[in-house]
Amino acid sequence: MQWAYMPYGVIRAVRNAGLVLIASASLTYANPVTIAAFGDSLTQGFGLTTEDGFVPQLETWLAQQGAEVTLINAGVSGDTTAGGLSRIEWTLTPEIDAIIVALGGNDLLRGMDPDASRENLDGILDIATARGLDVLLIGMEATSNFGSDYKEAFDAMYPDLAAKYDISLHPNFLNALTSLNDRAATLATYMQADGIHPNAEGVALIVEDIGPAVLELISDGTN
């Protein structure tokens, strides 16, 4: 499917000021939008050169679509939802306009209680939305390793929380790879040797899959 995008930013509210800047006929942002990409090693770019990580590739992709965006890499390798909750306050500095929340993968790998993960994500989203930030929540999908009850509870927390806070949801960070039919070929072509983290080519597919949701997040912030 080919995606077509309209020019961005008819109106952008300037934070902490009683002004609204109205763009000219070119319909561009008055200022770049600053988004914090808040996650774990998948966000941070584990095992990759700096330019090949998720955040740099996404920022480049967004620029190619005409969006003027600064992405802040707030990914911490090994982080859990509990770790994210402990650092969300100081991550949300005044220049942040929106946030991508992509946590839960390490909770899943460690078999942590989905109820605890849900509570931690709830706390993160509560803080972000209380500050008036636009939020894109990116989920993960559990495997069947821990049983069907675990998978059901884990998978449900993302859409449930997105509905609770009325925020955007992309259901699975790794959707672009897990949706491919040939698992062996996917591992060989798009994953690093650990079988957990995508390589540069895998990240590129992920960015193409998640990118449109980020564009919507930006668009939502201008309305």
C-alpha positions in Angstrom: 0.0 0.0 0.0 1.3 3.5 -0.9 0.7 6.2 1.7 0.2 9.8 0.7 0.6 12.6 3.2 -0.8 16.1 3.4 1.5 18.9 4.4 1.8 19.2 8.1 1.0 21.9 10.6 -1.9 24.1 9.7 -1.8 25.6 13.2 0.6 24.8 16.0 0.0 26.0 19.5 3.0 27.5 21.2 3.4 26.0 24.7 3.4 28.3 27.6 2.3 31.3 25.6 -1.1 32.7 24.7 -0.3 32.7 21.1 -1.2 30.7 18.1 1.0 30.9 15.1 -0.8 30.5 11.8 1.4 29.3 9.0 1.5 30.7 5.5 0.1 28.9 2.5 3.0 26.4 2.7 1.3 25.0 5.8 4.4 24.0 7.7 5.1 23.9 11.4 6.0 27.2 13.0 8.6 25.2 15.0 9.9 21.7 14.9 8.0 19.2 17.0 10.0 17.5 19.7 9.1 13.9 20.5 10.7 11.6 23.2 11.0 8.0 22.1 10.7 6.3 25.5 11.6 2.7 25.5 14.1 -0.1 25.9 16.8 -1.6 23.8 14.6 -1.7 20.7 14.2 2.0 20.9 17.8 2.7 22.1 19.3 0.8 19.1 21.1 -2.1 20.8 23.8 -3.6 18.7 23.6 -1.1 15.9 25.7 1.9 14.8 24.1 5.2 15.9 22.7 6.0 12.5 21.1 2.6 12.1 19.0 2.7 15.3 15.3 3.1 15.5 15.3 6.8 16.5 17.7 8.0 13.7 16.0 6.0 11.1 12.6 7.1 12.2 13.7 10.8 12.2 15.1 10.4 8.7 11.9 8.8 7.5 9.7 11.5 9.0 11.8 14.2 7.4 11.3 12.5 4.0 7.6 12.7 4.5 7.9 16.5 5.1 7.6 16.5 8.9 9.9 18.8 10.8 10.6 16.7 13.9 13.3 16.3 16.5 13.3 12.9 18.1 15.0 12.4 21.5 16.3 8.9 22.1 15.0 8.0 25.5 15.5 4.3 25.1 17.4 2.4 27.8 18.7 -1.0 27.1 17.3 -3.6 29.5 14.6 -1.3 30.8 11.3 -2.6 32.1 8.0 -0.8 32.7 9.1 -0.4 36.3 12.3 1.3 35.2 10.4 3.5 32.8 8.0 4.6 35.6 11.0 5.5 37.7 12.5 7.8 35.1 9.5 9.3 33.3 9.3 12.4 35.4 12.8 13.6 34.6 12.6 12.5 30.9 9.7 14.9 30.2 11.7 18.1 30.0 9.8 21.3 29.0 10.8 21.1 25.3 9.0 17.7 24.9 5.8 18.1 22.8 4.8 14.4 22.5 6.0 11.0 23.6 6.3 7.5 22.1 6.0 4.9 24.8 7.4 1.5 23.8 8.0 -0.6 26.9 7.1 -4.1 28.0 9.5 -6.3 26.0 11.8 -7.0 28.9 8.8 -7.6 31.2 7.8 -10.3 28.7 11.2 -11.8 28.4 11.4 -12.1 32.2 7.9 -13.4 32.7 6.9 -10.5 34.9 3.3 -10.3 36.2 1.2 -8.6 33.6 -0.8 -6.9 36.3 2.4 -5.2 37.5 3.4 -4.2 34.0 0.0 -2.8 33.4 0.2 -0.7 36.6 3.6 0.6 35.7 2.4 1.6 32.2 -0.7 3.2 33.7 1.6 5.3 35.8 3.7 6.4 32.9 0.7 7.3 30.8 -1.0 9.1 33.7 2.1 11.4 34.1 2.5 12.0 30.3 -1.2 12.8 29.7 -1.4 15.0 32.8 1.2 17.2 31.2 -0.9 17.6 28.1 1.4 15.6 25.9 0.2 13.7 22.9 1.1 10.0 23.3 1.6 7.1 21.0 1.7 3.8 22.9 3.5 0.9 21.1 2.7 -2.6 22.4 4.3 -6.0 22.3 2.7 -9.3 21.7 3.4 -12.2 24.1 4.4 -15.6 22.9 2.7 -18.7 24.3 5.7 -19.6 26.5 4.0 -18.6 29.7 0.6 -20.0 28.8 -2.6 -18.6 27.2 -3.8 -16.8 30.4 -0.5 -14.9 30.5 -0.6 -14.0 26.9 -4.2 -12.8 27.1 -3.4 -10.6 30.1 -0.2 -9.2 28.6 -1.6 -8.5 25.2 -4.8 -6.8 26.5 -3.0 -4.2 28.6 -2.0 -2.1 25.6 -5.4 -1.6 24.0 -7.0 -1.2 27.4 -4.7 1.6 28.5 -4.9 3.3 25.1 -8.7 3.4 25.5 -8.5 4.5 29.1 -6.3 7.5 28.2 -7.7 8.1 24.7 -4.3 7.9 23.1 -3.0 6.4 19.9 -1.9 2.8 19.8 0.3 0.8 17.5 -0.3 -2.8 18.7 3.2 -4.4 18.2 6.6 -2.8 17.9 7.8 -5.9 15.9 4.8 -6.3 13.7 6.7 -5.6 10.5 8.8 -8.7 11.2 6.5 -11.0 13.0 3.9 -10.7 10.2 6.4 -12.1 7.7 5.5 -15.7 6.8 9.0 -17.3 6.8 10.3 -17.1 10.3 13.7 -18.6 9.4 14.2 -16.2 6.6 13.2 -13.3 8.8 15.7 -14.3 11.5 18.5 -14.6 8.9 17.7 -11.4 7.0 16.3 -8.9 9.5 17.5 -9.9 13.0 20.8 -9.8 14.8 22.5 -13.0 16.0 20.7 -12.9 19.3 17.4 -13.5 17.6 15.8 -10.7 19.7 17.0 -7.4 18.2 16.5 -6.3 14.6 19.4 -5.4 12.4 19.5 -2.2 10.4 17.4 -3.7 7.6 14.9 -4.9 10.2 14.7 -1.5 11.8 14.0 0.0 8.4 10.9 -2.2 8.0 9.8 -1.4 11.5 10.1 2.3 10.8 8.0 2.0 7.7 5.3 0.2 9.7 5.3 2.5 12.7 6.1 5.8 10.9 2.5 6.5 9.8 1.3 6.3 13.4 4.0 8.9 14.4 2.8 11.1 11.6 -0.7 10.9 13.0 0.6 11.7 16.4 2.2 14.9 15.0 -0.9 15.8 13.1 -3.0 15.3 16.2 -0.8 17.8 18.1 -1.6 20.5 15.5 -5.3 20.4 15.8 
